[in-house]
Every structure is written in structure tokens, then in C-alpha cells.
Amino acid sequence: MSLLENSPNAKLNKKVLDRFLSLPQPENIVQVEYVWIDGTGENVRSKTKTIYFIPKDAKETNHRVGCLEAMQQAASAKPWFGIEQEYTLLDMEGRPYGWPKNGFPGPQGPYYCGVGANRVYARDIPEAHY
């Protein structure tokens, strides 16, 4: 038995994913993905963002220049900041999807920024709606 066969994703109806993946795709919308090695140094994580143009080159946009200036001025304090947008998929009983029925899951890997359909609970859902 493969790792994928033991995955909670194996129980999902793949016809739903196929339907969404067969929809026409717009021409000037792309996904950009940031991939990093997690804090343990053993696993890969990723986040994906949709942009509504095909990037041709790097540009100074938004408030990144001002942010860089502020970070440089405070460099001796070694500042950090982060921005995230998260959502939680719930099962029919209102528990986070993939969590054990009588308890809590193990480390974040299986359900937070994980990489791979055999490692991320309900990975087909964000793949289909993205």
C-alpha cells in the first residue's frame, strides 16, 4: 500500500477535482509559488498567490520601497514581520478536516502549508478552486 493510499485525500471524490480542473483557464492570470524549507530543516513548504498579469520583470510596487527603508533604519533591532491569509476546511461535524475524531493531530506538517497531495489534508480542494 502506498503513502497516497493511506492519505485522507484518497477518500475524496476525484470527479469533483476533475470537473474544476477541466474548466477554461483565463489567459493573463498566473499562480506564483514561494517554496521554503521548514523550521525543522527536513520538510518543504509552499504558498501560492494568484496574480492577474504575466510578470515580465521585477518592479518596485506597493509599499515595498518604504518598507525596505524602514527595515534598514531598524536593522540593528533585527525586525521581523509577516503577512498570512489562512482558512480552515471543516468536516461535516465542524472539526478541522483530517483531524482525528477523538483528539488533536500531530505536528503542523499535514495541514499547514504542506507540500504534496499525500501530505496535505484535502489538497484537491485548494487545487480545484485556485
N, CA, C and O atoms as a GROMACS GRO file, in nm:
protein
  520
    1MET      N    1   0.084  -0.117   0.000
    1MET     CA    2   0.000   0.000   0.000
    1MET      C    3   0.090   0.125   0.000
    1MET      O    4   0.185   0.132   0.078
    2SER      N    5   0.060   0.220  -0.085
    2SER     CA    6   0.142   0.341  -0.095
    2SER      C    7   0.100   0.444   0.010
    2SER      O    8  -0.007   0.434   0.070
    3LEU      N    9   0.188   0.541   0.031
    3LEU     CA   10   0.158   0.650   0.124
    3LEU      C   11   0.032   0.724   0.080
    3LEU      O   12  -0.048   0.765   0.164
    4LEU      N   13   0.014   0.741  -0.050
    4LEU     CA   14  -0.103   0.812  -0.100
    4LEU      C   15  -0.232   0.736  -0.069
    4LEU      O   16  -0.335   0.799  -0.043
    5GLU      N   17  -0.229   0.603  -0.071
    5GLU     CA   18  -0.349   0.526  -0.040
    5GLU      C   19  -0.392   0.543   0.105
    5GLU      O   20  -0.509   0.528   0.137
    6ASN      N   21  -0.298   0.576   0.194
    6ASN     CA   22  -0.329   0.599   0.335
    6ASN      C   23  -0.370   0.743   0.362
    6ASN      O   24  -0.412   0.775   0.473
    7SER      N   25  -0.358   0.829   0.264
    7SER     CA   26  -0.386   0.971   0.281
    7SER      C   27  -0.536   0.995   0.293
    7SER      O   28  -0.615   0.925   0.230
    8PRO      N   29  -0.577   1.094   0.375
    8PRO     CA   30  -0.719   1.130   0.380
    8PRO      C   31  -0.771   1.173   0.242
    8PRO      O   32  -0.890   1.162   0.215
    9ASN      N   33  -0.682   1.220   0.154
    9ASN     CA   34  -0.723   1.263   0.021
    9ASN      C   35  -0.774   1.147  -0.064
    9ASN      O   36  -0.850   1.167  -0.158
   10ALA      N   37  -0.731   1.026  -0.031
   10ALA     CA   38  -0.775   0.909  -0.109
   10ALA      C   39  -0.925   0.889  -0.098
   10ALA      O   40  -0.985   0.826  -0.185
   11LYS      N   41  -0.987   0.942   0.007
   11LYS     CA   42  -1.131   0.926   0.029
   11LYS      C   43  -1.213   1.031  -0.044
   11LYS      O   44  -1.336   1.018  -0.053
   12LEU      N   45  -1.150   1.135  -0.097
   12LEU     CA   46  -1.223   1.241  -0.165
   12LEU      C   47  -1.264   1.196  -0.304
   12LEU      O   48  -1.194   1.118  -0.369
   13ASN      N   49  -1.378   1.244  -0.350
   13ASN     CA   50  -1.429   1.211  -0.482
   13ASN      C   51  -1.348   1.288  -0.586
   13ASN      O   52  -1.356   1.410  -0.593
   14LYS      N   53  -1.270   1.218  -0.667
   14LYS     CA   54  -1.182   1.281  -0.766
   14LYS      C   55  -1.260   1.340  -0.883
   14LYS      O   56  -1.204   1.419  -0.960
   15LYS      N   57  -1.388   1.303  -0.900
   15LYS     CA   58  -1.467   1.361  -1.008
   15LYS      C   59  -1.488   1.510  -0.986
   15LYS      O   60  -1.496   1.587  -1.082
   16VAL      N   61  -1.498   1.552  -0.860
   16VAL     CA   62  -1.513   1.694  -0.830
   16VAL      C   63  -1.388   1.769  -0.874
   16VAL      O   64  -1.397   1.872  -0.940
   17LEU      N   65  -1.271   1.717  -0.839
   17LEU     CA   66  -1.146   1.779  -0.881
   17LEU      C   67  -1.138   1.783  -1.033
   17LEU      O   68  -1.103   1.887  -1.090
   18ASP      N   69  -1.168   1.674  -1.100
   18ASP     CA   70  -1.162   1.669  -1.247
   18ASP      C   71  -1.252   1.775  -1.310
   18ASP      O   72  -1.214   1.838  -1.408
   19ARG      N   73  -1.371   1.794  -1.253
   19ARG     CA   74  -1.463   1.895  -1.307
   19ARG      C   75  -1.402   2.034  -1.301
   19ARG      O   76  -1.404   2.108  -1.400
   20PHE      N   77  -1.346   2.070  -1.187
   20PHE     CA   78  -1.289   2.204  -1.173
   20PHE      C   79  -1.162   2.221  -1.255
   20PHE      O   80  -1.136   2.329  -1.309
   21LEU      N   81  -1.082   2.117  -1.264
   21LEU     CA   82  -0.958   2.127  -1.342
   21LEU      C   83  -0.985   2.134  -1.491
   21LEU      O   84  -0.899   2.177  -1.567
   22SER      N   85  -1.104   2.091  -1.536
   22SER     CA   86  -1.136   2.096  -1.678
   22SER      C   87  -1.199   2.229  -1.720
   22SER      O   88  -1.224   2.249  -1.839
   23LEU      N   89  -1.225   2.319  -1.627
   23LEU     CA   90  -1.282   2.449  -1.661
   23LEU      C   91  -1.182   2.531  -1.743
   23LEU      O   92  -1.061   2.515  -1.725
   24PRO      N   93  -1.230   2.618  -1.833
   24PRO     CA   94  -1.137   2.701  -1.911
   24PRO      C   95  -1.056   2.793  -1.819
   24PRO      O   96  -1.107   2.843  -1.719
   25GLN      N   97  -0.932   2.813  -1.854
   25GLN     CA   98  -0.843   2.896  -1.773
   25GLN      C   99  -0.821   3.031  -1.841
   25GLN      O  100  -0.798   3.035  -1.962
   26PRO      N  101  -0.828   3.141  -1.766
   26PRO     CA  102  -0.802   3.273  -1.825
   26PRO      C  103  -0.657   3.284  -1.871
   26PRO      O  104  -0.568   3.217  -1.818
   27GLU      N  105  -0.633   3.370  -1.969
   27GLU     CA  106  -0.500   3.380  -2.028
   27GLU      C  107  -0.400   3.459  -1.945
   27GLU      O  108  -0.282   3.424  -1.942
   28ASN      N  109  -0.443   3.564  -1.876
   28ASN     CA  110  -0.349   3.652  -1.807
   28ASN      C  111  -0.354   3.640  -1.656
   28ASN      O  112  -0.325   3.737  -1.585
   29ILE      N  113  -0.391   3.525  -1.606
   29ILE     CA  114  -0.390   3.500  -1.462
   29ILE      C  115  -0.293   3.385  -1.438
   29ILE      O  116  -0.305   3.279  -1.499
   30VAL      N  117  -0.198   3.408  -1.349
   30VAL     CA  118  -0.098   3.304  -1.320
   30VAL      C  119  -0.084   3.287  -1.170
   30VAL      O  120  -0.120   3.375  -1.092
   31GLN      N  121  -0.031   3.174  -1.132
   31GLN     CA  122   0.000   3.148  -0.992
   31GLN      C  123   0.150   3.159  -0.974
   31GLN      O  124   0.227   3.105  -1.054
   32VAL      N  125   0.191   3.228  -0.871
   32VAL     CA  126   0.333   3.232  -0.834
   32VAL      C  127   0.345   3.158  -0.702
   32VAL      O  128   0.260   3.170  -0.614
   33GLU      N  129   0.452   3.082  -0.688
   33GLU     CA  130   0.467   2.998  -0.570
   33GLU      C  131   0.600   3.024  -0.502
   33GLU      O  132   0.705   3.032  -0.566
   34TYR      N  133   0.593   3.037  -0.370
   34TYR     CA  134   0.711   3.054  -0.287
   34TYR      C  135   0.733   2.922  -0.213
   34TYR      O  136   0.642   2.873  -0.147
   35VAL      N  137   0.850   2.865  -0.225
   35VAL     CA  138   0.882   2.737  -0.163
   35VAL      C  139   0.997   2.757  -0.067
   35VAL      O  140   1.094   2.827  -0.099
   36TRP      N  141   0.989   2.698   0.053
   36TRP     CA  142   1.097   2.710   0.151
   36TRP      C  143   1.110   2.581   0.230
   36TRP      O  144   1.022   2.496   0.228
   37ILE      N  145   1.222   2.567   0.299
   37ILE     CA  146   1.246   2.454   0.389
   37ILE      C  147   1.196   2.496   0.528
   37ILE      O  148   1.229   2.605   0.574
   38ASP      N  149   1.118   2.411   0.593
   38ASP     CA  150   1.057   2.449   0.720
   38ASP      C  151   1.159   2.457   0.834
   38ASP      O  152   1.278   2.430   0.815
   39GLY      N  153   1.110   2.493   0.950
   39GLY     CA  154   1.197   2.514   1.066
   39GLY      C  155   1.273   2.391   1.111
   39GLY      O  156   1.377   2.402   1.176
   40THR      N  157   1.222   2.272   1.078
   40THR     CA  158   1.294   2.151   1.117
   40THR      C  159   1.412   2.123   1.025
   40THR      O  160   1.502   2.047   1.060
   41GLY      N  161   1.411   2.186   0.907
   41GLY     CA  162   1.514   2.160   0.808
   41GLY      C  163   1.492   2.031   0.732
   41GLY      O  164   1.578   1.990   0.654
   42GLU      N  165   1.378   1.965   0.755
   42GLU     CA  166   1.352   1.835   0.694
   42GLU      C  167   1.240   1.835   0.591
   42GLU      O  168   1.234   1.746   0.506
   43ASN      N  169   1.150   1.931   0.597
   43ASN     CA  170   1.032   1.930   0.510
   43ASN      C  171   1.027   2.055   0.424
   43ASN      O  172   1.083   2.159   0.459
   44VAL      N  173   0.959   2.043   0.311
   44VAL     CA  174   0.939   2.156   0.221
   44VAL      C  175   0.799   2.210   0.242
   44VAL      O  176   0.705   2.133   0.263
   45ARG      N  177   0.784   2.341   0.238
   45ARG     CA  178   0.654   2.407   0.249
   45ARG      C  179   0.638   2.498   0.127
   45ARG      O  180   0.736   2.530   0.060
   46SER      N  181   0.515   2.539   0.100
   46SER     CA  182   0.495   2.634  -0.009
   46SER      C  183   0.367   2.712   0.012
   46SER      O  184   0.275   2.669   0.082
   47LYS      N  185   0.364   2.828  -0.049
   47LYS     CA  186   0.244   2.912  -0.054
   47LYS      C  187   0.231   2.961  -0.198
   47LYS      O  188   0.331   2.988  -0.265
   48THR      N  189   0.108   2.972  -0.244
   48THR     CA  190   0.082   3.014  -0.380
   48THR      C  191  -0.006   3.138  -0.380
   48THR      O  192  -0.096   3.152  -0.296
   49LYS      N  193   0.020   3.227  -0.474
   49LYS     CA  194  -0.056   3.351  -0.486
   49LYS      C  195  -0.100   3.365  -0.632
   49LYS      O  196  -0.026   3.331  -0.723
   50THR      N  197  -0.221   3.415  -0.653
   50THR     CA  198  -0.270   3.442  -0.788
   50THR      C  199  -0.239   3.587  -0.823
   50THR      O  200  -0.265   3.677  -0.744
   51ILE      N  201  -0.183   3.608  -0.941
   51ILE     CA  202  -0.163   3.744  -0.991
   51ILE      C  203  -0.233   3.756  -1.125
   51ILE      O  204  -0.246   3.657  -1.198
   52TYR      N  205  -0.279   3.874  -1.158
   52TYR     CA  206  -0.364   3.896  -1.274
   52TYR      C  207  -0.288   3.958  -1.390
   52TYR      O  208  -0.341   4.042  -1.463
   53PHE      N  209  -0.166   3.917  -1.406
   53PHE     CA  210  -0.083   3.959  -1.519
   53PHE      C  211   0.032   3.859  -1.529
   53PHE      O  212   0.059   3.785  -1.434
   54ILE      N  213   0.096   3.857  -1.642
   54ILE     CA  214   0.213   3.771  -1.658
   54ILE      C  215   0.335   3.857  -1.631
   54ILE      O  216   0.364   3.948  -1.709
   55PRO      N  217   0.408   3.831  -1.522
   55PRO     CA  218   0.522   3.917  -1.488
   55PRO      C  219   0.630   3.908  -1.595
   55PRO      O  220   0.666   3.800  -1.642
   56LYS      N  221   0.682   4.024  -1.632
   56LYS     CA  222   0.789   4.030  -1.732
   56LYS      C  223   0.922   4.067  -1.668
   56LYS      O  224   1.028   4.026  -1.716
   57ASP      N  225   0.917   4.146  -1.561
   57ASP     CA  226   1.039   4.186  -1.491
   57ASP      C  227   1.003   4.230  -1.349
   57ASP      O  228   0.886   4.246  -1.316
   58ALA      N  229   1.104   4.250  -1.268
   58ALA     CA  230   1.081   4.295  -1.130
   58ALA      C  231   1.047   4.443  -1.129
   58ALA      O  232   1.107   4.521  -1.202
   59LYS      N  233   0.951   4.482  -1.046
   59LYS     CA  234   0.910   4.622  -1.036
   59LYS      C  235   0.900   4.662  -0.889
   59LYS      O  236   0.869   4.580  -0.803
   60GLU      N  237   0.925   4.788  -0.863
   60GLU     CA  238   0.903   4.841  -0.729
   60GLU      C  239   0.754   4.875  -0.720
   60GLU      O  240   0.706   4.966  -0.788
   61THR      N  241   0.682   4.802  -0.637
   61THR     CA  242   0.537   4.823  -0.628
   61THR      C  243   0.493   4.833  -0.483
   61THR      O  244   0.571   4.810  -0.390
   62ASN      N  245   0.370   4.868  -0.467
   62ASN     CA  246   0.307   4.880  -0.335
   62ASN      C  247   0.392   4.966  -0.243
   62ASN      O  248   0.436   5.075  -0.282
   63HIS      N  249   0.415   4.920  -0.124
   63HIS     CA  250   0.493   4.996  -0.026
   63HIS      C  251   0.625   4.928   0.004
   63HIS      O  252   0.682   4.947   0.112
   64ARG      N  253   0.675   4.850  -0.089
   64ARG     CA  254   0.797   4.775  -0.063
   64ARG      C  255   0.919   4.866  -0.046
   64ARG      O  256   1.008   4.836   0.034
   65VAL      N  257   0.924   4.974  -0.120
   65VAL     CA  258   1.038   5.065  -0.106
   65VAL      C  259   1.038   5.128   0.034
   65VAL      O  260   1.141   5.132   0.100
   66GLY      N  261   0.921   5.176   0.078
   66GLY     CA  262   0.910   5.233   0.212
   66GLY      C  263   0.938   5.130   0.320
   66GLY      O  264   1.000   5.162   0.422
   67CYS      N  265   0.894   5.009   0.298
   67CYS     CA  266   0.920   4.901   0.393
   67CYS      C  267   1.070   4.875   0.403
   67CYS      O  268   1.124   4.862   0.512
   68LEU      N  269   1.137   4.868   0.288
   68LEU     CA  270   1.281   4.846   0.288
   68LEU      C  271   1.353   4.956   0.365
   68LEU      O  272   1.443   4.928   0.444
   69GLU      N  273   1.314   5.080   0.342
   69GLU     CA  274   1.377   5.192   0.412
   69GLU      C  275   1.357   5.179   0.564
   69GLU      O  276   1.452   5.197   0.640
   70ALA      N  277   1.235   5.147   0.607
   70ALA     CA  278   1.208   5.131   0.750
   70ALA      C  279   1.288   5.015   0.808
   70ALA      O  280   1.342   5.026   0.919
   71MET      N  281   1.295   4.905   0.736
   71MET     CA  282   1.370   4.789   0.784
   71MET      C  283   1.520   4.821   0.794
   71MET      O  284   1.587   4.776   0.887
   72GLN      N  285   1.570   4.897   0.699
   72GLN     CA  286   1.712   4.934   0.704
   72GLN      C  287   1.740   5.026   0.823
   72GLN      O  288   1.844   5.012   0.889
   73GLN      N  289   1.649   5.118   0.851
   73GLN     CA  290   1.668   5.208   0.965
   73GLN      C  291   1.663   5.132   1.098
   73GLN      O  292   1.727   5.173   1.195
   74ALA      N  293   1.589   5.024   1.103
   74ALA     CA  294   1.576   4.946   1.226
   74ALA      C  295   1.660   4.819   1.223
   74ALA      O  296   1.640   4.729   1.304
   75ALA      N  297   1.754   4.810   1.130
   75ALA     CA  298   1.830   4.687   1.109
   75ALA      C  299   1.899   4.636   1.235
   75ALA      O  300   1.909   4.515   1.255
   76SER      N  301   1.946   4.726   1.319
   76SER     CA  302   2.016   4.682   1.440
   76SER      C  303   1.924   4.605   1.536
   76SER      O  304   1.971   4.526   1.618
   77ALA      N  305   1.794   4.628   1.526
   77ALA     CA  306   1.696   4.557   1.609
   77ALA      C  307   1.656   4.423   1.547
   77ALA      O  308   1.582   4.346   1.610
   78LYS      N  309   1.702   4.395   1.427
   78LYS     CA  310   1.670   4.271   1.355
   78LYS      C  311   1.518   4.246   1.348
   78LYS      O  312   1.470   4.144   1.397
   79PRO      N  313   1.443   4.340   1.288
   79PRO     CA  314   1.297   4.328   1.285
   79PRO      C  315   1.249   4.215   1.195
   79PRO      O  316   1.316   4.175   1.099
   80TRP      N  317   1.132   4.164   1.229
   80TRP     CA  318   1.063   4.063   1.150
   80TRP      C  319   0.920   4.110   1.128
   80TRP      O  320   0.865   4.184   1.210
   81PHE      N  321   0.860   4.067   1.021
   81PHE     CA  322   0.715   4.083   1.004
   81PHE      C  323   0.667   3.977   0.907
   81PHE      O  324   0.745   3.921   0.830
   82GLY      N  325   0.539   3.950   0.912
   82GLY     CA  326   0.482   3.850   0.822
   82GLY      C  327   0.338   3.883   0.792
   82GLY      O  328   0.269   3.949   0.870
   83ILE      N  329   0.292   3.836   0.678
   83ILE     CA  330   0.154   3.853   0.636
   83ILE      C  331   0.104   3.718   0.591
   83ILE      O  332   0.169   3.650   0.511
   84GLU      N  333  -0.011   3.677   0.641
   84GLU     CA  334  -0.069   3.549   0.602
   84GLU      C  335  -0.218   3.563   0.580
   84GLU      O  336  -0.284   3.647   0.641
   85GLN      N  337  -0.270   3.480   0.493
   85GLN     CA  338  -0.414   3.466   0.478
   85GLN      C  339  -0.443   3.318   0.490
   85GLN      O  340  -0.396   3.238   0.408
   86GLU      N  341  -0.519   3.281   0.590
   86GLU     CA  342  -0.545   3.140   0.616
   86GLU      C  343  -0.695   3.112   0.613
   86GLU      O  344  -0.776   3.202   0.632
   87TYR      N  345  -0.729   2.988   0.590
   87TYR     CA  346  -0.865   2.942   0.607
   87TYR      C  347  -0.860   2.799   0.655
   87TYR      O  348  -0.759   2.730   0.640
   88THR      N  349  -0.970   2.754   0.713
   88THR     CA  350  -0.978   2.618   0.767
   88THR      C  351  -1.093   2.545   0.700
   88THR      O  352  -1.204   2.597   0.692
   89LEU      N  353  -1.066   2.424   0.654
   89LEU     CA  354  -1.170   2.338   0.599
   89LEU      C  355  -1.226   2.255   0.713
   89LEU      O  356  -1.150   2.192   0.788
   90LEU      N  357  -1.358   2.253   0.726
   90LEU     CA  358  -1.423   2.178   0.834
   90LEU      C  359  -1.493   2.056   0.777
   90LEU      O  360  -1.544   2.059   0.665
   91ASP      N  361  -1.495   1.948   0.855
   91ASP     CA  362  -1.568   1.829   0.813
   91ASP      C  363  -1.717   1.848   0.845
   91ASP      O  364  -1.758   1.955   0.892
   92MET      N  365  -1.796   1.747   0.819
   92MET     CA  366  -1.942   1.757   0.839
   92MET      C  367  -1.980   1.773   0.985
   92MET      O  368  -2.094   1.811   1.015
   93GLU      N  369  -1.889   1.746   1.076
   93GLU     CA  370  -1.917   1.760   1.219
   93GLU      C  371  -1.857   1.888   1.277
   93GLU      O  372  -1.861   1.909   1.398
   94GLY      N  373  -1.801   1.973   1.191
   94GLY     CA  374  -1.748   2.101   1.236
   94GLY      C  375  -1.604   2.098   1.285
   94GLY      O  376  -1.555   2.200   1.335
   95ARG      N  377  -1.537   1.985   1.274
   95ARG     CA  378  -1.396   1.976   1.313
   95ARG      C  379  -1.308   2.005   1.193
   95ARG      O  380  -1.349   1.981   1.080
   96PRO      N  381  -1.188   2.057   1.214
   96PRO     CA  382  -1.096   2.076   1.101
   96PRO      C  383  -1.078   1.944   1.026
   96PRO      O  384  -1.055   1.839   1.086
   97TYR      N  385  -1.088   1.951   0.894
   97TYR     CA  386  -1.080   1.830   0.811
   97TYR      C  387  -0.947   1.759   0.830
   97TYR      O  388  -0.840   1.821   0.826
   98GLY      N  389  -0.954   1.628   0.851
   98GLY     CA  390  -0.833   1.548   0.866
   98GLY      C  391  -0.789   1.528   1.010
   98GLY      O  392  -0.702   1.447   1.038
   99TRP      N  393  -0.850   1.603   1.103
   99TRP     CA  394  -0.812   1.585   1.244
   99TRP      C  395  -0.872   1.455   1.296
   99TRP      O  396  -0.979   1.414   1.250
  100PRO      N  397  -0.807   1.390   1.390
  100PRO     CA  398  -0.861   1.267   1.447
  100PRO      C  399  -0.995   1.293   1.516
  100PRO      O  400  -1.020   1.404   1.566
  101LYS      N  401  -1.081   1.193   1.519
  101LYS     CA  402  -1.214   1.208   1.579
  101LYS      C  403  -1.208   1.238   1.729
  101LYS      O  404  -1.291   1.314   1.779
  102ASN      N  405  -1.113   1.182   1.800
  102ASN     CA  406  -1.108   1.198   1.945
  102ASN      C  407  -0.976   1.259   1.990
  102ASN      O  408  -0.905   1.200   2.072
  103GLY      N  409  -0.942   1.374   1.938
  103GLY     CA  410  -0.817   1.435   1.982
  103GLY      C  411  -0.766   1.539   1.885
  103GLY      O  412  -0.842   1.603   1.812
  104PHE      N  413  -0.637   1.554   1.886
  104PHE     CA  414  -0.571   1.655   1.805
  104PHE      C  415  -0.467   1.588   1.717
  104PHE      O  416  -0.416   1.481   1.750
  105PRO      N  417  -0.435   1.650   1.604
  105PRO     CA  418  -0.335   1.592   1.515
  105PRO      C  419  -0.194   1.612   1.568
  105PRO      O  420  -0.173   1.677   1.671
  106GLY      N  421  -0.099   1.554   1.498
  106GLY     CA  422   0.042   1.572   1.532
  106GLY      C  423   0.091   1.709   1.487
  106GLY      O  424   0.014   1.804   1.482
  107PRO      N  425   0.218   1.719   1.453
  107PRO     CA  426   0.278   1.847   1.411
  107PRO      C  427   0.205   1.908   1.292
  107PRO      O  428   0.128   1.840   1.223
  108GLN      N  429   0.229   2.037   1.268
  108GLN     CA  430   0.156   2.111   1.166
  108GLN      C  431   0.171   2.058   1.024
  108GLN      O  432   0.083   2.082   0.942
  109GLY      N  433   0.276   1.990   0.992
  109GLY     CA  434   0.303   1.948   0.856
  109GLY      C  435   0.185   1.900   0.774
  109GLY      O  436   0.168   1.945   0.661
  110PRO      N  437   0.100   1.807   0.826
  110PRO     CA  438  -0.007   1.754   0.743
  110PRO      C  439  -0.117   1.854   0.708
  110PRO      O  440  -0.195   1.829   0.617
  111TYR      N  441  -0.124   1.966   0.778
  111TYR     CA  442  -0.236   2.056   0.750
  111TYR      C  443  -0.199   2.203   0.742
  111TYR      O  444  -0.288   2.286   0.731
  112TYR      N  445  -0.072   2.238   0.748
  112TYR     CA  446  -0.034   2.379   0.740
  112TYR      C  447   0.079   2.397   0.639
  112TYR      O  448   0.191   2.354   0.664
  113CYS      N  449   0.049   2.460   0.528
  113CYS     CA  450   0.150   2.492   0.425
  113CYS      C  451   0.228   2.370   0.380
  113CYS      O  452   0.344   2.383   0.341
  114GLY      N  453   0.170   2.255   0.385
  114GLY     CA  454   0.240   2.134   0.343
  114GLY      C  455   0.248   2.124   0.192
  114GLY      O  456   0.175   2.193   0.121
  115VAL      N  457   0.335   2.040   0.144
  115VAL     CA  458   0.356   2.021   0.001
  115VAL      C  459   0.327   1.876  -0.034
  115VAL      O  460   0.381   1.785   0.028
  116GLY      N  461   0.242   1.855  -0.132
  116GLY     CA  462   0.217   1.720  -0.182
  116GLY      C  463   0.080   1.669  -0.146
  116GLY      O  464   0.035   1.683  -0.032
  117ALA      N  465   0.012   1.609  -0.244
  117ALA     CA  466  -0.123   1.559  -0.222
  117ALA      C  467  -0.128   1.448  -0.119
  117ALA      O  468  -0.232   1.426  -0.057
  118ASN      N  469  -0.016   1.379  -0.098
  118ASN     CA  470  -0.016   1.272   0.002
  118ASN      C  471   0.018   1.322   0.141
  118ASN      O  472   0.024   1.243   0.235
  119ARG      N  473   0.041   1.452   0.156
  119ARG     CA  474   0.080   1.508   0.285
  119ARG      C  475  -0.016   1.615   0.337
  119ARG      O  476  -0.012   1.648   0.455
  120VAL      N  477  -0.100   1.669   0.252
  120VAL     CA  478  -0.186   1.779   0.290
  120VAL      C  479  -0.331   1.733   0.285
  120VAL      O  480  -0.378   1.686   0.181
  121TYR      N  481  -0.403   1.746   0.396
  121TYR     CA  482  -0.543   1.706   0.400
  121TYR      C  483  -0.624   1.791   0.303
  121TYR      O  484  -0.617   1.914   0.303
  122ALA      N  485  -0.702   1.724   0.220
  122ALA     CA  486  -0.794   1.788   0.125
  122ALA      C  487  -0.722   1.878   0.026
  122ALA      O  488  -0.778   1.980  -0.016
  123ARG      N  489  -0.601   1.844  -0.012
  123ARG     CA  490  -0.524   1.925  -0.107
  123ARG      C  491  -0.601   1.948  -0.237
  123ARG      O  492  -0.584   2.052  -0.301
  124ASP      N  493  -0.684   1.852  -0.278
  124ASP     CA  494  -0.761   1.868  -0.401
  124ASP      C  495  -0.850   1.992  -0.398
  124ASP      O  496  -0.874   2.053  -0.503
  125ILE      N  497  -0.898   2.031  -0.282
  125ILE     CA  498  -0.990   2.144  -0.273
  125ILE      C  499  -0.922   2.275  -0.312
  125ILE      O  500  -0.973   2.343  -0.401
  126PRO      N  501  -0.810   2.314  -0.250
  126PRO     CA  502  -0.747   2.439  -0.296
  126PRO      C  503  -0.693   2.429  -0.438
  126PRO      O  504  -0.691   2.529  -0.510
  127GLU      N  505  -0.650   2.312  -0.480
  127GLU     CA  506  -0.602   2.297  -0.618
  127GLU      C  507  -0.716   2.322  -0.716
  127GLU      O  508  -0.696   2.382  -0.821
  128ALA      N  509  -0.837   2.276  -0.681
  128ALA     CA  510  -0.951   2.292  -0.771
  128ALA      C  511  -1.004   2.435  -0.775
  128ALA      O  512  -1.041   2.482  -0.882
  129HIS      N  513  -1.008   2.504  -0.663
  129HIS     CA  514  -1.067   2.639  -0.664
  129HIS      C  515  -0.966   2.746  -0.696
  129HIS      O  516  -1.004   2.862  -0.713
  130TYR      N  517  -0.842   2.714  -0.704
  130TYR     CA  518  -0.740   2.813  -0.734
  130TYR      C  519  -0.732   2.828  -0.880
  130TYR      O  520  -0.652   2.907  -0.930
   0.00000   0.00000   0.00000
